């Protein structure tokens, strides 16, 4: 019974593997995008930083002596000529401005009419003065302050703010505008390379993962098919084993009855009567089937009783009776070793218990007795009363019915007695034994008990 559960688990595992493939695609895709963004941002920043360092070193080295005099910003007359000559060596430079900390434009090589004007102090100028560290970014040339630079047809430029250091203090700043088209083209090309490489690597990883999972899925499917085949073979073998076991028990049971010719057919009659009572009690199939088998094999424990005691015509001694009484325990022990009959263990062990607690082997009282065991107990007693034994002649139906009625609530469970009479009314032939009174008196006696 465990094999179907294993098959279900393997099927769930295959489903989880498929879900894992989809989830891994999403996760790897997200990771690829995140990594691509990080790398492209780092690439852009690195390109701007490299340009910032290059432009800052070049311009500071060129202009520092011309813009610093006496510890303050004071642009000399040679600055214009120097910047003009520098443009030939660095054609990417669009313009250079020299700023005082208070926002006064000290000098510029483009639109010199702006020299001496005061502009609002930009965040970049303030940052450079405070930190003494150059900053750079690619900016749109759309403000009034850089309108002159935009008039040449350039609308985006690399803007670098570099501190002018003298005596360890930032006394002003250089603002350098450079053509950003070359940098942006390089960044764009490298971005494409990064995105293609990133997605290529992650796609390769996902492809390898798919191949790995597909291989695992194929192995699981093959194992599942093999497991199903083996399970089918095992179930077939188990069914044959159950059938063989039942046949063996039936043979043993027949051996018990063969020891005592007076009880021939006893087990079958008890089975027939017990099933009729169980159906009257409306027991479900999962309880009726064990009842049917338990009734059939209720005396299997008598295999361990010596023949001399089992067929003794006279009265048993107390020692012999105690040995006979062990047959219910021995029977339960025998059937308990066989899987198909384990559900009958309590029926066989307790079919000699009494409602008043004076039965054996465990002296159970009232509802402590399993209902099926109580049913078999009454069926067994009825057949014993209506069958001739070495120590007892068969009772007539009238006397047998009286015994059952008088045993209600003492020897027999009340509801089982009631079901017994109800079943007899429905199918009296089930309860018929050849030695019982055939006069029909039993039929009207049953009516009297209603």
C-alpha positions as CSV (number, residue, x, y, z in Angstrom):
1,X,0.0,0.0,0.0
2,X,3.0,2.3,0.4
3,X,4.0,2.1,-3.2
4,X,1.2,4.4,-4.6
5,X,2.3,7.0,-2.0
6,X,5.9,6.7,-3.3
7,X,4.6,7.1,-6.9
8,X,2.6,10.2,-5.9
9,X,5.7,11.7,-4.2
10,X,7.8,11.1,-7.4
11,X,5.0,12.7,-9.5
12,X,5.0,15.7,-7.1
13,X,8.8,15.8,-7.4
14,X,8.6,16.0,-11.2
15,X,6.0,18.8,-10.9
16,X,8.3,20.7,-8.4
17,X,11.2,20.3,-10.8
18,X,9.2,21.9,-13.6
19,X,8.2,24.7,-11.2
20,X,11.8,25.1,-10.3
21,X,12.8,25.5,-13.9
22,X,10.3,28.3,-14.4
23,X,11.2,29.9,-11.1
24,X,14.9,29.7,-11.9
25,X,14.3,31.4,-15.2
26,X,12.6,34.3,-13.5
27,X,15.3,34.5,-10.8
28,X,18.2,34.2,-13.2
29,X,16.5,36.8,-15.5
30,X,16.1,39.2,-12.5
31,X,19.7,38.5,-11.5
32,X,20.9,39.2,-15.0
33,X,19.1,42.5,-15.1
34,X,20.3,43.5,-11.7
35,X,23.9,42.6,-12.6
36,X,23.6,44.4,-15.9
37,X,22.4,47.6,-14.2
38,X,25.2,47.4,-11.7
39,X,27.8,46.8,-14.3
40,X,26.6,49.5,-16.8
41,X,26.3,52.0,-14.0
42,X,29.8,51.2,-12.8
43,X,31.0,51.4,-16.5
44,X,29.4,54.9,-16.9
45,X,30.8,56.1,-13.7
46,X,34.2,54.8,-14.4
47,X,34.3,56.5,-17.9
48,X,33.2,59.8,-16.4
49,X,35.7,59.5,-13.6
50,X,38.5,58.8,-16.0
51,X,37.5,61.8,-18.1
52,X,37.3,63.9,-14.9
53,X,40.8,63.0,-13.8
54,X,42.2,63.6,-17.3
55,X,40.5,67.0,-17.8
56,X,41.3,68.1,-14.2
57,X,45.0,67.3,-14.4
58,X,45.3,68.8,-17.9
59,X,43.5,72.1,-17.1
60,X,44.9,72.6,-13.7
61,X,48.4,72.0,-15.0
62,X,47.8,74.5,-17.7
63,X,46.0,77.3,-15.9
64,X,46.9,77.2,-12.2
65,X,49.7,79.7,-12.4
66,X,47.6,82.0,-14.4
67,X,44.5,82.1,-12.2
68,X,46.1,82.1,-8.7
69,X,47.9,85.2,-7.4
70,X,48.5,86.1,-3.8
71,X,46.3,83.3,-2.5
72,X,43.2,84.4,-4.4
73,X,41.6,83.9,-7.8
74,X,43.1,86.5,-10.2
75,X,43.2,85.6,-13.8
76,X,46.3,86.8,-15.7
77,X,46.3,88.2,-19.2
78,X,48.0,85.0,-20.6
79,X,45.1,82.7,-19.6
80,X,43.1,83.4,-22.8
81,X,46.1,82.6,-25.0
82,X,46.9,79.4,-23.0
83,X,43.3,78.1,-23.3
84,X,43.2,78.9,-27.0
85,X,46.4,76.9,-27.5
86,X,45.2,74.1,-25.4
87,X,42.1,73.6,-27.6
88,X,44.3,72.5,-30.4
89,X,45.8,69.7,-28.2
90,X,42.4,68.8,-26.6
91,X,39.7,69.6,-29.2
92,X,37.1,67.9,-26.9
93,X,37.3,70.9,-24.5
94,X,34.4,73.3,-25.3
95,X,35.1,76.0,-22.7
96,X,36.7,76.7,-19.4
97,X,35.4,78.9,-16.6
98,X,37.1,80.1,-13.5
99,X,34.9,80.7,-10.4
100,X,35.4,82.4,-7.2
101,X,33.7,80.8,-4.1
102,X,31.0,83.5,-4.0
103,X,29.7,82.7,-7.5
104,X,31.6,85.4,-9.4
105,X,32.7,84.3,-12.8
106,X,36.4,85.4,-12.7
107,X,37.2,84.3,-16.3
108,X,35.9,82.3,-19.3
109,X,37.1,81.8,-22.8
110,X,33.6,81.7,-24.2
111,X,31.3,84.8,-24.1
112,X,33.8,86.9,-22.0
113,X,31.2,89.5,-21.4
114,X,30.0,87.3,-18.6
115,X,33.3,87.8,-16.7
116,X,32.8,89.7,-13.4
117,X,29.1,88.7,-13.2
118,X,27.7,87.0,-10.1
119,X,25.7,83.8,-10.6
120,X,23.8,81.7,-8.1
121,X,26.3,79.4,-6.4
122,X,25.5,75.9,-7.9
123,X,25.5,72.8,-5.8
124,X,28.5,71.4,-7.6
125,X,30.5,74.6,-7.0
126,X,29.6,74.5,-3.3
127,X,30.5,70.8,-3.0
128,X,33.9,71.3,-4.7
129,X,34.8,74.2,-2.5
130,X,33.8,72.3,0.7
131,X,35.3,68.9,-0.2
132,X,38.2,70.0,-2.4
133,X,37.3,67.1,-4.6
134,X,36.5,67.3,-8.3
135,X,33.1,66.2,-9.5
136,X,31.9,65.4,-13.0
137,X,28.7,64.4,-14.8
138,X,27.1,64.5,-18.3
139,X,24.7,67.4,-18.2
140,X,22.1,69.1,-20.5
141,X,23.2,72.6,-21.5
142,X,19.8,74.2,-20.8
143,X,20.4,76.9,-18.1
144,X,21.2,80.6,-18.5
145,X,24.6,80.1,-17.0
146,X,25.7,77.8,-19.8
147,X,23.7,79.2,-22.6
148,X,26.8,80.4,-24.4
149,X,28.3,76.9,-24.5
150,X,25.0,75.6,-25.9
151,X,25.0,78.3,-28.7
152,X,27.6,76.3,-30.6
153,X,25.1,73.5,-31.2
154,X,26.2,71.3,-28.3
155,X,23.3,70.4,-26.0
156,X,25.0,67.7,-23.9
157,X,28.5,68.0,-22.5
158,X,30.7,66.5,-19.8
159,X,30.8,69.1,-17.1
160,X,33.8,68.9,-14.7
161,X,34.2,71.0,-11.6
162,X,37.8,71.0,-10.2
163,X,38.9,72.8,-7.1
164,X,41.7,75.4,-7.4
165,X,43.9,74.6,-4.4
166,X,46.4,77.1,-2.8
167,X,48.0,76.6,0.5
168,X,45.8,73.6,1.2
169,X,42.5,75.6,0.7
170,X,40.1,75.6,-2.1
171,X,40.1,79.3,-3.2
172,X,37.9,78.7,-6.3
173,X,37.0,76.2,-9.0
174,X,37.5,75.5,-12.6
175,X,34.4,74.5,-14.6
176,X,35.3,72.6,-17.7
177,X,32.9,71.7,-20.5
178,X,34.0,68.9,-22.8
179,X,32.3,67.1,-25.7
180,X,30.6,64.0,-24.3
181,X,29.7,62.3,-27.6
182,X,32.8,60.2,-27.7
183,X,32.4,59.1,-24.0
184,X,28.7,58.3,-24.5
185,X,29.4,56.4,-27.7
186,X,32.0,54.3,-25.9
187,X,29.6,53.8,-22.9
188,X,26.8,52.8,-25.2
189,X,28.9,50.2,-27.0
190,X,30.3,48.8,-23.8
191,X,26.8,48.7,-22.3
192,X,25.6,46.5,-25.3
193,X,28.6,44.2,-24.7
194,X,27.8,44.0,-21.0
195,X,24.1,43.2,-21.5
196,X,24.9,40.6,-24.2
197,X,27.6,39.0,-22.1
198,X,25.4,39.0,-18.9
199,X,22.3,37.6,-20.5
200,X,24.5,35.1,-22.5
201,X,26.2,33.8,-19.4
202,X,22.9,33.6,-17.5
203,X,21.1,32.0,-20.4
204,X,24.0,29.4,-20.6
205,X,23.6,28.7,-16.9
206,X,19.9,28.3,-17.2
207,X,20.3,26.0,-20.2
208,X,22.7,23.8,-18.2
209,X,20.3,23.8,-15.4
210,X,17.4,22.8,-17.7
211,X,19.6,19.9,-19.0
212,X,20.4,18.9,-15.5
213,X,16.8,18.9,-14.4
214,X,15.6,17.2,-17.6
215,X,18.1,14.4,-16.9
216,X,16.9,14.1,-13.3
217,X,13.3,14.1,-14.6
218,X,14.0,11.4,-17.1
219,X,15.7,9.3,-14.4
220,X,12.7,9.9,-12.1
221,X,10.2,8.9,-14.8
222,X,12.2,5.8,-15.6
223,X,12.4,4.9,-11.9
224,X,8.7,5.6,-11.5
225,X,7.8,3.3,-14.4
226,X,10.0,0.6,-12.9
227,X,8.5,1.2,-9.5
228,X,5.0,0.9,-10.9
229,X,5.8,-2.4,-12.7
230,X,7.4,-3.8,-9.5
231,X,4.5,-2.6,-7.5
232,X,2.1,-4.3,-9.8
233,X,4.2,-7.5,-9.6
234,X,4.3,-7.2,-5.8
235,X,0.6,-6.7,-5.5
236,X,0.0,-9.7,-7.7
237,X,2.4,-11.8,-5.7
238,X,0.8,-10.4,-2.4
239,X,-2.7,-11.3,-3.6
240,X,-1.5,-14.8,-4.5
241,X,0.2,-15.1,-1.1
242,X,-3.0,-13.9,0.7
243,X,-5.0,-16.5,-1.3
244,X,-2.5,-19.2,-0.4
245,X,-2.5,-18.1,3.3
246,X,-6.3,-18.3,3.5
247,X,-6.3,-21.7,1.8
248,X,-3.7,-22.9,4.3
249,X,-5.8,-21.6,7.2
250,X,-8.9,-23.1,5.8
251,X,-7.1,-26.4,5.5
252,X,-6.0,-26.1,9.2
253,X,-9.5,-25.2,10.1
254,X,-10.8,-28.3,8.3
255,X,-8.2,-30.3,10.3
256,X,-9.7,-29.0,13.5
257,X,-13.2,-30.1,12.5
258,X,-11.9,-33.4,11.2
259,X,-10.6,-34.2,14.7
260,X,-14.2,-34.1,16.0
261,X,-16.8,-35.6,13.7
262,X,-19.5,-34.2,15.9
263,X,-18.5,-30.6,14.9
264,X,-18.3,-31.1,11.2
265,X,-19.6,-28.0,9.4
266,X,-19.7,-26.0,12.6
267,X,-17.4,-23.2,11.4
268,X,-19.4,-22.7,8.2
269,X,-22.7,-22.6,10.1
270,X,-21.3,-20.1,12.7
271,X,-20.0,-18.0,9.8
272,X,-23.5,-18.0,8.1
273,X,-25.3,-17.1,11.3
274,X,-22.8,-14.4,12.3
275,X,-23.0,-12.7,8.9
276,X,-26.8,-12.7,9.1
277,X,-26.7,-11.0,12.5
278,X,-24.0,-8.6,11.3
279,X,-26.1,-7.6,8.3
280,X,-29.0,-7.0,10.6
281,X,-26.8,-4.8,12.7
282,X,-26.0,-2.9,9.4
283,X,-22.3,-3.3,9.9
284,X,-20.3,-1.7,7.0
285,X,-18.3,-3.8,4.6
286,X,-15.0,-3.1,6.4
287,X,-16.4,-4.7,9.5
288,X,-18.5,-7.3,7.9
289,X,-15.6,-8.9,6.1
290,X,-13.5,-9.4,9.2
291,X,-16.6,-10.8,10.9
292,X,-17.0,-13.3,8.1
293,X,-13.4,-14.5,8.4
294,X,-13.4,-14.3,12.2
295,X,-16.5,-16.5,12.4
296,X,-15.0,-19.1,10.1
297,X,-11.7,-19.4,12.0
298,X,-13.0,-18.8,15.5
299,X,-11.9,-22.3,16.6
300,X,-8.6,-22.4,14.8
301,X,-6.8,-22.4,18.2
302,X,-8.1,-25.9,18.9
303,X,-5.2,-27.1,16.8
304,X,-3.2,-26.9,20.0
305,X,-5.7,-28.9,22.0
306,X,-4.9,-32.6,22.3
307,X,-7.3,-34.9,20.4
308,X,-8.0,-36.8,23.5
309,X,-9.4,-33.7,25.2
310,X,-11.1,-32.3,22.2
311,X,-13.1,-35.6,21.5
312,X,-13.5,-36.7,25.2
313,X,-17.1,-38.0,25.5
314,X,-17.3,-37.4,29.2
315,X,-17.1,-34.4,31.4
316,X,-13.8,-32.5,31.3
317,X,-11.7,-32.0,34.4
318,X,-10.9,-28.5,35.5
319,X,-7.4,-28.8,34.1
320,X,-8.7,-30.0,30.7
321,X,-11.3,-27.2,30.7
322,X,-8.6,-24.6,31.3
323,X,-6.7,-26.1,28.4
324,X,-9.7,-25.9,26.1
325,X,-10.3,-22.3,27.2
326,X,-6.9,-21.4,25.8
327,X,-8.0,-22.0,22.2
328,X,-9.3,-18.4,21.8
329,X,-5.9,-17.0,22.7
330,X,-4.1,-19.5,20.7
331,X,-6.3,-18.8,17.7
332,X,-5.7,-15.1,17.9
333,X,-2.0,-15.8,18.1
334,X,-2.1,-17.9,14.9
335,X,-4.2,-15.5,12.8
336,X,-2.2,-12.5,14.0
337,X,0.8,-13.7,12.0
338,X,-1.1,-13.4,8.7
339,X,-1.8,-10.0,7.3
340,X,-5.2,-10.7,5.7
341,X,-6.5,-12.0,9.1
342,X,-5.1,-9.4,11.5
343,X,-8.5,-7.7,11.6
344,X,-10.0,-10.9,13.1
345,X,-7.7,-11.1,16.1
346,X,-10.0,-9.4,18.5
347,X,-13.0,-11.4,17.2
348,X,-11.3,-14.7,17.7
349,X,-9.7,-13.8,21.1
350,X,-12.9,-12.5,22.7
351,X,-15.7,-14.6,21.2
352,X,-16.1,-16.4,24.5
353,X,-16.4,-13.3,26.6
354,X,-19.8,-12.8,28.4
355,X,-21.8,-9.6,28.9
356,X,-21.7,-10.1,32.7
357,X,-17.9,-10.4,32.7
358,X,-17.7,-14.1,33.5
359,X,-16.3,-15.1,30.1
360,X,-12.7,-15.7,29.0
361,X,-9.9,-15.1,28.4
362,X,-10.0,-11.4,29.6
363,X,-13.3,-11.2,31.6
364,X,-14.4,-8.2,29.6
365,X,-17.7,-6.6,30.6
366,X,-20.6,-5.3,28.5
367,X,-19.4,-2.8,25.8
368,X,-15.8,-3.7,26.5
369,X,-16.5,-6.7,24.3
370,X,-16.0,-6.0,20.6
371,X,-19.4,-6.1,18.9
372,X,-18.2,-8.6,16.2
373,X,-16.8,-10.9,18.9
374,X,-20.2,-10.8,20.7
375,X,-21.9,-11.7,17.4
376,X,-19.6,-14.7,16.8
377,X,-20.1,-15.7,20.5
378,X,-23.9,-15.9,20.1
379,X,-23.6,-17.7,16.7
380,X,-21.2,-20.2,18.2
381,X,-23.5,-20.8,21.2
382,X,-26.5,-21.2,19.0
383,X,-24.9,-23.9,16.9
384,X,-23.5,-25.6,20.0
385,X,-27.0,-25.7,21.5
386,X,-28.7,-27.0,18.3
387,X,-26.1,-29.7,17.5
388,X,-25.5,-33.0,19.2
389,X,-22.1,-33.2,21.0
390,X,-20.5,-36.2,22.8
391,X,-21.4,-34.5,26.1
392,X,-24.8,-33.0,25.1
393,X,-27.8,-33.7,23.0
394,X,-29.1,-31.0,20.6
395,X,-31.8,-28.8,22.1
396,X,-35.1,-28.4,20.5
397,X,-35.7,-25.0,19.0
398,X,-38.0,-23.9,21.8
399,X,-35.4,-24.7,24.4
400,X,-32.6,-23.1,22.3
401,X,-34.6,-19.9,21.9
402,X,-35.3,-19.8,25.6
403,X,-31.6,-20.1,26.3
404,X,-30.9,-17.2,24.1
405,X,-33.6,-15.0,25.6
406,X,-32.5,-15.8,29.1
407,X,-28.9,-15.1,28.2
408,X,-29.8,-11.5,27.0
409,X,-27.9,-9.1,29.2
410,X,-26.0,-11.9,31.1
411,X,-24.2,-14.1,28.6
412,X,-25.1,-12.2,25.4
413,X,-25.1,-8.6,24.3
414,X,-28.7,-7.3,24.3
415,X,-28.4,-5.7,20.8
416,X,-26.9,-8.8,19.4
417,X,-29.8,-10.9,20.8
418,X,-32.3,-8.5,19.3
419,X,-30.5,-8.6,15.9
420,X,-30.4,-12.5,16.2
421,X,-34.2,-12.8,16.5
422,X,-34.7,-10.1,13.8
423,X,-32.4,-12.0,11.4
424,X,-34.2,-15.3,12.2
425,X,-37.6,-13.7,11.3
426,X,-36.2,-12.6,8.0
427,X,-34.3,-15.8,7.0
428,X,-35.0,-18.7,9.3
429,X,-33.3,-21.1,6.9
430,X,-29.9,-19.6,7.8
431,X,-30.3,-20.8,11.4
432,X,-31.5,-24.3,10.5
433,X,-29.5,-27.3,11.7
434,X,-30.5,-30.9,10.7
435,X,-30.8,-32.0,14.3
436,X,-33.0,-29.1,15.4
437,X,-36.7,-29.4,15.9
438,X,-38.3,-29.2,12.4
439,X,-41.8,-28.9,13.7
440,X,-41.9,-25.1,13.1
441,X,-42.3,-24.3,16.7
442,X,-39.3,-22.1,16.6
443,X,-41.0,-19.8,14.1
444,X,-43.8,-18.9,16.4
445,X,-41.4,-18.7,19.3
446,X,-39.5,-16.0,17.4
447,X,-42.7,-14.1,16.9
448,X,-43.2,-14.3,20.7
449,X,-39.9,-12.6,21.3
450,X,-40.7,-9.6,19.2
